[in-house]
Amino acid sequence: MPLTIMSSIIRLFSKTNKYVIIYFCLIAVEKNMHSFHIIIRAFFNICLLKIGPQDLPKSNVFMMLTLIAYIIINTISELLSYHIAQSFLLALIHVGILVFLISSLLYINQYPQRITQTITALVGADILLNLLALPIGFWLIQAEQYGFDMGLPSILLLFLSAWTVTIYAHILSNALDVHFFVAIIIVFIYVMVTFSILTRFFPIPT
């Protein structure tokens, strides 16, 4: 009899313990989903020019996770034009150029404490923009391949490119404490330098 009671207690504890573990796992998932929602909303608000890089958390871990996500998304987007190995290498070089140029720019202007948030903001916004550009780019390639009208996807990509420059200028004007139009000039220089380096190693497919 005592053994039966003891085994029943053990089984009850085992089930209870299992439910407790499941409960805490669900809480952890819910908290992570809530944090993920907050992060996405912050990047979305940056893209709408509502907040700046200073409103993001100053976290090296957060920045590294954002950079990893950017490399993955950028690799996928480059698959429209290059092979997987080339796409991955292109994404790595792109990230390296961005981190080096933005860090150097902030160091020169004596704002090294803003590097983490600025890079996080630029990369996070670029992730959302790349996700928008992916279907449009695929649409454009299919239109060119099958002889469909390329007008609308071309206009959409042009608008997205212009809005990307606007977002970058918004982020850099906040990070560098410069006028918005000065930031636009900086963005154009950054784009030209990045483009010239990337096309040197990866010529545009014809």
Secondary structure as GFF3:
##gff-version 3
##sequence-region A 1 206
A	DSSP	alpha_helix	2	47	.	.	.	ID=ss1
A	DSSP	three_ten_helix	53	55	.	.	.	ID=ss2
A	DSSP	alpha_helix	60	78	.	.	.	ID=ss3
A	DSSP	alpha_helix	84	108	.	.	.	ID=ss4
A	DSSP	three_ten_helix	112	114	.	.	.	ID=ss5
A	DSSP	alpha_helix	115	146	.	.	.	ID=ss6
A	DSSP	alpha_helix	151	176	.	.	.	ID=ss7
A	DSSP	alpha_helix	180	201	.	.	.	ID=ss8
###
